[in-house]
Amino acid sequence: MAPKDTSKRQYVYRLDGSGRWHYGRNPVTDPKLARSFFRWLEQAPDGSWSFECEGERCRAVVEDAPQFVEAVRPEIENGLLAAVELVLASGLSEPLDPSTLVSAPNGALYCRLRSGQTAKFLKGPQLELSRWVDDQLRLTVGGRSWPIAEQAPPRGRN
């Protein structure tokens, strides 16, 4: 019996606006697999998204941001916010660059990562960070104040 030709098979995954992966109508429930998808996700020059899994190229439909902030770790010095570390859905972490923060018209908070990807804050981390935002929508980190502009979030790598 000849091996089955899988060269035309195409896998399409969807990353929804809440940071959850889906395959068809089925959610991806394995947290390790979901973290891997975030780490493997790549954007092509034409703007499309994909990743390689077990030797197969899988297409990804990214409905909002390609990365999500699952937690923030504020560093406090003398009662002031000195720095913020972001814990990402990929399982990786990196420092927040406050100059990249934007608030979408719907109130969702986004930032740009070192990789150039956009990350959306999940509600818990956004609420945690909001403790440090003043009435004029400015975040003060390390003694410097950063305005949080209200604008459409950046998409992918611009």
Biotite code that builds the C-alpha atoms (Angstrom):
import biotite.structure as struc

atoms = struc.array([
    struc.Atom([0.000, 0.000, 0.000], chain_id="A", res_id=1, res_name="MET", atom_name="CA", element="C"),
    struc.Atom([1.401, 3.410, -1.017], chain_id="A", res_id=2, res_name="ALA", atom_name="CA", element="C"),
    struc.Atom([1.829, 6.068, 1.667], chain_id="A", res_id=3, res_name="PRO", atom_name="CA", element="C"),
    struc.Atom([-0.906, 8.689, 1.834], chain_id="A", res_id=4, res_name="LYS", atom_name="CA", element="C"),
    struc.Atom([-0.041, 11.930, 0.014], chain_id="A", res_id=5, res_name="ASP", atom_name="CA", element="C"),
    struc.Atom([-0.220, 14.700, 2.615], chain_id="A", res_id=6, res_name="THR", atom_name="CA", element="C"),
    struc.Atom([1.453, 17.386, 0.490], chain_id="A", res_id=7, res_name="SER", atom_name="CA", element="C"),
    struc.Atom([-1.839, 19.222, -0.138], chain_id="A", res_id=8, res_name="LYS", atom_name="CA", element="C"),
    struc.Atom([-3.115, 18.974, 3.427], chain_id="A", res_id=9, res_name="ARG", atom_name="CA", element="C"),
    struc.Atom([-3.428, 22.365, 5.090], chain_id="A", res_id=10, res_name="GLN", atom_name="CA", element="C"),
    struc.Atom([-3.818, 23.066, 8.777], chain_id="A", res_id=11, res_name="TYR", atom_name="CA", element="C"),
    struc.Atom([-5.409, 26.360, 9.751], chain_id="A", res_id=12, res_name="VAL", atom_name="CA", element="C"),
    struc.Atom([-5.370, 27.551, 13.358], chain_id="A", res_id=13, res_name="TYR", atom_name="CA", element="C"),
    struc.Atom([-7.067, 30.669, 14.727], chain_id="A", res_id=14, res_name="ARG", atom_name="CA", element="C"),
    struc.Atom([-5.814, 32.919, 17.507], chain_id="A", res_id=15, res_name="LEU", atom_name="CA", element="C"),
    struc.Atom([-8.801, 34.805, 18.898], chain_id="A", res_id=16, res_name="ASP", atom_name="CA", element="C"),
    struc.Atom([-8.884, 38.238, 20.501], chain_id="A", res_id=17, res_name="GLY", atom_name="CA", element="C"),
    struc.Atom([-8.702, 36.703, 23.990], chain_id="A", res_id=18, res_name="SER", atom_name="CA", element="C"),
    struc.Atom([-5.440, 34.876, 23.351], chain_id="A", res_id=19, res_name="GLY", atom_name="CA", element="C"),
    struc.Atom([-6.925, 31.404, 22.813], chain_id="A", res_id=20, res_name="ARG", atom_name="CA", element="C"),
    struc.Atom([-5.923, 29.084, 19.981], chain_id="A", res_id=21, res_name="TRP", atom_name="CA", element="C"),
    struc.Atom([-8.506, 27.092, 18.006], chain_id="A", res_id=22, res_name="HIS", atom_name="CA", element="C"),
    struc.Atom([-8.375, 24.415, 15.334], chain_id="A", res_id=23, res_name="TYR", atom_name="CA", element="C"),
    struc.Atom([-11.663, 24.630, 13.460], chain_id="A", res_id=24, res_name="GLY", atom_name="CA", element="C"),
    struc.Atom([-14.349, 24.854, 16.142], chain_id="A", res_id=25, res_name="ARG", atom_name="CA", element="C"),
    struc.Atom([-12.178, 23.117, 18.708], chain_id="A", res_id=26, res_name="ASN", atom_name="CA", element="C"),
    struc.Atom([-10.152, 25.047, 21.279], chain_id="A", res_id=27, res_name="PRO", atom_name="CA", element="C"),
    struc.Atom([-6.529, 24.050, 21.777], chain_id="A", res_id=28, res_name="VAL", atom_name="CA", element="C"),
    struc.Atom([-6.664, 22.989, 25.426], chain_id="A", res_id=29, res_name="THR", atom_name="CA", element="C"),
    struc.Atom([-3.079, 21.826, 25.955], chain_id="A", res_id=30, res_name="ASP", atom_name="CA", element="C"),
    struc.Atom([-1.284, 24.812, 27.547], chain_id="A", res_id=31, res_name="PRO", atom_name="CA", element="C"),
    struc.Atom([2.168, 23.589, 26.463], chain_id="A", res_id=32, res_name="LYS", atom_name="CA", element="C"),
    struc.Atom([1.040, 23.324, 22.858], chain_id="A", res_id=33, res_name="LEU", atom_name="CA", element="C"),
    struc.Atom([-0.569, 26.786, 22.957], chain_id="A", res_id=34, res_name="ALA", atom_name="CA", element="C"),
    struc.Atom([2.643, 28.304, 24.393], chain_id="A", res_id=35, res_name="ARG", atom_name="CA", element="C"),
    struc.Atom([4.592, 26.627, 21.588], chain_id="A", res_id=36, res_name="SER", atom_name="CA", element="C"),
    struc.Atom([2.270, 28.106, 18.949], chain_id="A", res_id=37, res_name="PHE", atom_name="CA", element="C"),
    struc.Atom([2.971, 31.596, 20.351], chain_id="A", res_id=38, res_name="PHE", atom_name="CA", element="C"),
    struc.Atom([6.733, 30.967, 20.233], chain_id="A", res_id=39, res_name="ARG", atom_name="CA", element="C"),
    struc.Atom([6.662, 29.518, 16.703], chain_id="A", res_id=40, res_name="TRP", atom_name="CA", element="C"),
    struc.Atom([4.349, 32.123, 15.167], chain_id="A", res_id=41, res_name="LEU", atom_name="CA", element="C"),
    struc.Atom([5.929, 34.032, 12.249], chain_id="A", res_id=42, res_name="GLU", atom_name="CA", element="C"),
    struc.Atom([4.652, 36.752, 9.974], chain_id="A", res_id=43, res_name="GLN", atom_name="CA", element="C"),
    struc.Atom([5.417, 36.586, 6.259], chain_id="A", res_id=44, res_name="ALA", atom_name="CA", element="C"),
    struc.Atom([6.218, 39.744, 4.232], chain_id="A", res_id=45, res_name="PRO", atom_name="CA", element="C"),
    struc.Atom([2.657, 39.640, 2.837], chain_id="A", res_id=46, res_name="ASP", atom_name="CA", element="C"),
    struc.Atom([1.277, 39.930, 6.398], chain_id="A", res_id=47, res_name="GLY", atom_name="CA", element="C"),
    struc.Atom([0.054, 36.352, 6.714], chain_id="A", res_id=48, res_name="SER", atom_name="CA", element="C"),
    struc.Atom([0.866, 34.287, 9.799], chain_id="A", res_id=49, res_name="TRP", atom_name="CA", element="C"),
    struc.Atom([2.072, 30.699, 10.095], chain_id="A", res_id=50, res_name="SER", atom_name="CA", element="C"),
    struc.Atom([4.165, 28.337, 12.167], chain_id="A", res_id=51, res_name="PHE", atom_name="CA", element="C"),
    struc.Atom([5.816, 24.983, 11.684], chain_id="A", res_id=52, res_name="GLU", atom_name="CA", element="C"),
    struc.Atom([4.632, 22.074, 13.807], chain_id="A", res_id=53, res_name="CYS", atom_name="CA", element="C"),
    struc.Atom([5.931, 18.511, 13.438], chain_id="A", res_id=54, res_name="GLU", atom_name="CA", element="C"),
    struc.Atom([7.367, 19.264, 10.021], chain_id="A", res_id=55, res_name="GLY", atom_name="CA", element="C"),
    struc.Atom([4.154, 20.763, 8.626], chain_id="A", res_id=56, res_name="GLU", atom_name="CA", element="C"),
    struc.Atom([3.582, 24.444, 7.836], chain_id="A", res_id=57, res_name="ARG", atom_name="CA", element="C"),
    struc.Atom([0.375, 25.549, 9.588], chain_id="A", res_id=58, res_name="CYS", atom_name="CA", element="C"),
    struc.Atom([-1.451, 28.711, 8.641], chain_id="A", res_id=59, res_name="ARG", atom_name="CA", element="C"),
    struc.Atom([-2.627, 30.941, 11.475], chain_id="A", res_id=60, res_name="ALA", atom_name="CA", element="C"),
    struc.Atom([-5.436, 33.454, 11.420], chain_id="A", res_id=61, res_name="VAL", atom_name="CA", element="C"),
    struc.Atom([-4.598, 36.141, 13.989], chain_id="A", res_id=62, res_name="VAL", atom_name="CA", element="C"),
    struc.Atom([-7.792, 38.017, 14.886], chain_id="A", res_id=63, res_name="GLU", atom_name="CA", element="C"),
    struc.Atom([-6.180, 40.651, 17.091], chain_id="A", res_id=64, res_name="ASP", atom_name="CA", element="C"),
    struc.Atom([-2.613, 40.566, 18.393], chain_id="A", res_id=65, res_name="ALA", atom_name="CA", element="C"),
    struc.Atom([-0.053, 37.811, 17.774], chain_id="A", res_id=66, res_name="PRO", atom_name="CA", element="C"),
    struc.Atom([1.055, 37.836, 21.418], chain_id="A", res_id=67, res_name="GLN", atom_name="CA", element="C"),
    struc.Atom([-0.631, 38.359, 24.796], chain_id="A", res_id=68, res_name="PHE", atom_name="CA", element="C"),
    struc.Atom([0.555, 39.638, 28.167], chain_id="A", res_id=69, res_name="VAL", atom_name="CA", element="C"),
    struc.Atom([-0.570, 37.143, 30.809], chain_id="A", res_id=70, res_name="GLU", atom_name="CA", element="C"),
    struc.Atom([1.008, 38.832, 33.835], chain_id="A", res_id=71, res_name="ALA", atom_name="CA", element="C"),
    struc.Atom([3.019, 41.885, 34.839], chain_id="A", res_id=72, res_name="VAL", atom_name="CA", element="C"),
    struc.Atom([5.730, 41.926, 37.467], chain_id="A", res_id=73, res_name="ARG", atom_name="CA", element="C"),
    struc.Atom([6.208, 45.468, 38.744], chain_id="A", res_id=74, res_name="PRO", atom_name="CA", element="C"),
    struc.Atom([9.556, 46.360, 40.309], chain_id="A", res_id=75, res_name="GLU", atom_name="CA", element="C"),
    struc.Atom([9.026, 48.867, 43.102], chain_id="A", res_id=76, res_name="ILE", atom_name="CA", element="C"),
    struc.Atom([11.794, 51.050, 44.521], chain_id="A", res_id=77, res_name="GLU", atom_name="CA", element="C"),
    struc.Atom([11.025, 53.499, 47.337], chain_id="A", res_id=78, res_name="ASN", atom_name="CA", element="C"),
    struc.Atom([7.303, 53.162, 46.632], chain_id="A", res_id=79, res_name="GLY", atom_name="CA", element="C"),
    struc.Atom([7.687, 54.080, 42.952], chain_id="A", res_id=80, res_name="LEU", atom_name="CA", element="C"),
    struc.Atom([7.455, 51.946, 39.849], chain_id="A", res_id=81, res_name="LEU", atom_name="CA", element="C"),
    struc.Atom([11.018, 51.339, 38.670], chain_id="A", res_id=82, res_name="ALA", atom_name="CA", element="C"),
    struc.Atom([10.354, 48.790, 35.887], chain_id="A", res_id=83, res_name="ALA", atom_name="CA", element="C"),
    struc.Atom([7.752, 46.325, 34.638], chain_id="A", res_id=84, res_name="VAL", atom_name="CA", element="C"),
    struc.Atom([8.441, 42.812, 33.419], chain_id="A", res_id=85, res_name="GLU", atom_name="CA", element="C"),
    struc.Atom([5.871, 41.281, 31.066], chain_id="A", res_id=86, res_name="LEU", atom_name="CA", element="C"),
    struc.Atom([5.047, 37.574, 31.222], chain_id="A", res_id=87, res_name="VAL", atom_name="CA", element="C"),
    struc.Atom([3.908, 36.538, 27.753], chain_id="A", res_id=88, res_name="LEU", atom_name="CA", element="C"),
    struc.Atom([1.594, 33.768, 26.570], chain_id="A", res_id=89, res_name="ALA", atom_name="CA", element="C"),
    struc.Atom([4.632, 32.148, 24.956], chain_id="A", res_id=90, res_name="SER", atom_name="CA", element="C"),
    struc.Atom([6.023, 31.527, 28.440], chain_id="A", res_id=91, res_name="GLY", atom_name="CA", element="C"),
    struc.Atom([8.794, 34.057, 27.825], chain_id="A", res_id=92, res_name="LEU", atom_name="CA", element="C"),
    struc.Atom([9.200, 37.350, 29.646], chain_id="A", res_id=93, res_name="SER", atom_name="CA", element="C"),
    struc.Atom([10.720, 40.704, 28.785], chain_id="A", res_id=94, res_name="GLU", atom_name="CA", element="C"),
    struc.Atom([10.782, 44.251, 30.128], chain_id="A", res_id=95, res_name="PRO", atom_name="CA", element="C"),
    struc.Atom([7.978, 46.615, 29.151], chain_id="A", res_id=96, res_name="LEU", atom_name="CA", element="C"),
    struc.Atom([8.985, 49.489, 26.896], chain_id="A", res_id=97, res_name="ASP", atom_name="CA", element="C"),
    struc.Atom([6.473, 52.082, 28.186], chain_id="A", res_id=98, res_name="PRO", atom_name="CA", element="C"),
    struc.Atom([6.955, 54.254, 25.097], chain_id="A", res_id=99, res_name="SER", atom_name="CA", element="C"),
    struc.Atom([5.091, 51.614, 23.044], chain_id="A", res_id=100, res_name="THR", atom_name="CA", element="C"),
    struc.Atom([1.883, 51.519, 25.129], chain_id="A", res_id=101, res_name="LEU", atom_name="CA", element="C"),
    struc.Atom([-1.368, 52.358, 23.353], chain_id="A", res_id=102, res_name="VAL", atom_name="CA", element="C"),
    struc.Atom([-4.984, 52.087, 24.413], chain_id="A", res_id=103, res_name="SER", atom_name="CA", element="C"),
    struc.Atom([-7.436, 50.981, 21.739], chain_id="A", res_id=104, res_name="ALA", atom_name="CA", element="C"),
    struc.Atom([-10.786, 52.796, 21.471], chain_id="A", res_id=105, res_name="PRO", atom_name="CA", element="C"),
    struc.Atom([-12.396, 49.804, 23.247], chain_id="A", res_id=106, res_name="ASN", atom_name="CA", element="C"),
    struc.Atom([-10.028, 50.286, 26.213], chain_id="A", res_id=107, res_name="GLY", atom_name="CA", element="C"),
    struc.Atom([-7.737, 47.318, 25.535], chain_id="A", res_id=108, res_name="ALA", atom_name="CA", element="C"),
    struc.Atom([-4.067, 47.987, 26.223], chain_id="A", res_id=109, res_name="LEU", atom_name="CA", element="C"),
    struc.Atom([-1.307, 47.008, 23.769], chain_id="A", res_id=110, res_name="TYR", atom_name="CA", element="C"),
    struc.Atom([2.459, 47.339, 23.556], chain_id="A", res_id=111, res_name="CYS", atom_name="CA", element="C"),
    struc.Atom([5.215, 46.481, 21.132], chain_id="A", res_id=112, res_name="ARG", atom_name="CA", element="C"),
    struc.Atom([7.674, 43.728, 22.059], chain_id="A", res_id=113, res_name="LEU", atom_name="CA", element="C"),
    struc.Atom([11.412, 43.595, 21.326], chain_id="A", res_id=114, res_name="ARG", atom_name="CA", element="C"),
    struc.Atom([10.634, 41.190, 18.461], chain_id="A", res_id=115, res_name="SER", atom_name="CA", element="C"),
    struc.Atom([8.473, 43.873, 16.852], chain_id="A", res_id=116, res_name="GLY", atom_name="CA", element="C"),
    struc.Atom([5.276, 41.935, 17.530], chain_id="A", res_id=117, res_name="GLN", atom_name="CA", element="C"),
    struc.Atom([2.268, 43.559, 19.123], chain_id="A", res_id=118, res_name="THR", atom_name="CA", element="C"),
    struc.Atom([1.100, 42.201, 22.475], chain_id="A", res_id=119, res_name="ALA", atom_name="CA", element="C"),
    struc.Atom([-2.355, 42.686, 23.949], chain_id="A", res_id=120, res_name="LYS", atom_name="CA", element="C"),
    struc.Atom([-2.741, 42.818, 27.720], chain_id="A", res_id=121, res_name="PHE", atom_name="CA", element="C"),
    struc.Atom([-5.237, 40.354, 29.133], chain_id="A", res_id=122, res_name="LEU", atom_name="CA", element="C"),
    struc.Atom([-7.640, 41.927, 31.646], chain_id="A", res_id=123, res_name="LYS", atom_name="CA", element="C"),
    struc.Atom([-5.795, 40.907, 34.823], chain_id="A", res_id=124, res_name="GLY", atom_name="CA", element="C"),
    struc.Atom([-2.407, 42.319, 33.794], chain_id="A", res_id=125, res_name="PRO", atom_name="CA", element="C"),
    struc.Atom([-4.075, 45.441, 32.398], chain_id="A", res_id=126, res_name="GLN", atom_name="CA", element="C"),
    struc.Atom([-5.814, 46.062, 35.722], chain_id="A", res_id=127, res_name="LEU", atom_name="CA", element="C"),
    struc.Atom([-2.552, 45.470, 37.601], chain_id="A", res_id=128, res_name="GLU", atom_name="CA", element="C"),
    struc.Atom([-0.705, 47.983, 35.412], chain_id="A", res_id=129, res_name="LEU", atom_name="CA", element="C"),
    struc.Atom([-3.554, 50.502, 35.672], chain_id="A", res_id=130, res_name="SER", atom_name="CA", element="C"),
    struc.Atom([-2.703, 50.956, 39.359], chain_id="A", res_id=131, res_name="ARG", atom_name="CA", element="C"),
    struc.Atom([0.302, 52.944, 38.116], chain_id="A", res_id=132, res_name="TRP", atom_name="CA", element="C"),
    struc.Atom([-1.520, 55.050, 35.487], chain_id="A", res_id=133, res_name="VAL", atom_name="CA", element="C"),
    struc.Atom([-2.562, 58.581, 36.507], chain_id="A", res_id=134, res_name="ASP", atom_name="CA", element="C"),
    struc.Atom([-5.754, 60.489, 35.608], chain_id="A", res_id=135, res_name="ASP", atom_name="CA", element="C"),
    struc.Atom([-4.113, 61.888, 32.472], chain_id="A", res_id=136, res_name="GLN", atom_name="CA", element="C"),
    struc.Atom([-3.358, 58.383, 31.158], chain_id="A", res_id=137, res_name="LEU", atom_name="CA", element="C"),
    struc.Atom([0.371, 58.560, 31.866], chain_id="A", res_id=138, res_name="ARG", atom_name="CA", element="C"),
    struc.Atom([2.475, 55.725, 33.221], chain_id="A", res_id=139, res_name="LEU", atom_name="CA", element="C"),
    struc.Atom([5.489, 56.759, 35.265], chain_id="A", res_id=140, res_name="THR", atom_name="CA", element="C"),
    struc.Atom([8.309, 54.223, 35.177], chain_id="A", res_id=141, res_name="VAL", atom_name="CA", element="C"),
    struc.Atom([11.796, 54.824, 36.470], chain_id="A", res_id=142, res_name="GLY", atom_name="CA", element="C"),
    struc.Atom([11.035, 58.478, 37.167], chain_id="A", res_id=143, res_name="GLY", atom_name="CA", element="C"),
    struc.Atom([9.943, 59.176, 33.595], chain_id="A", res_id=144, res_name="ARG", atom_name="CA", element="C"),
    struc.Atom([6.332, 59.702, 32.563], chain_id="A", res_id=145, res_name="SER", atom_name="CA", element="C"),
    struc.Atom([4.954, 58.078, 29.399], chain_id="A", res_id=146, res_name="TRP", atom_name="CA", element="C"),
    struc.Atom([1.625, 59.058, 27.797], chain_id="A", res_id=147, res_name="PRO", atom_name="CA", element="C"),
    struc.Atom([-0.646, 56.214, 26.741], chain_id="A", res_id=148, res_name="ILE", atom_name="CA", element="C"),
    struc.Atom([-2.138, 57.313, 23.447], chain_id="A", res_id=149, res_name="ALA", atom_name="CA", element="C"),
    struc.Atom([-5.600, 56.197, 22.436], chain_id="A", res_id=150, res_name="GLU", atom_name="CA", element="C"),
    struc.Atom([-5.277, 54.762, 18.956], chain_id="A", res_id=151, res_name="GLN", atom_name="CA", element="C"),
    struc.Atom([-5.822, 51.631, 16.952], chain_id="A", res_id=152, res_name="ALA", atom_name="CA", element="C"),
    struc.Atom([-3.296, 49.017, 18.069], chain_id="A", res_id=153, res_name="PRO", atom_name="CA", element="C"),
    struc.Atom([-0.327, 48.300, 15.830], chain_id="A", res_id=154, res_name="PRO", atom_name="CA", element="C"),
    struc.Atom([-0.630, 45.084, 13.864], chain_id="A", res_id=155, res_name="ARG", atom_name="CA", element="C"),
    struc.Atom([2.172, 42.575, 13.510], chain_id="A", res_id=156, res_name="GLY", atom_name="CA", element="C"),
    struc.Atom([5.525, 44.060, 12.659], chain_id="A", res_id=157, res_name="ARG", atom_name="CA", element="C"),
    struc.Atom([5.187, 47.447, 11.034], chain_id="A", res_id=158, res_name="ASN", atom_name="CA", element="C"),
])
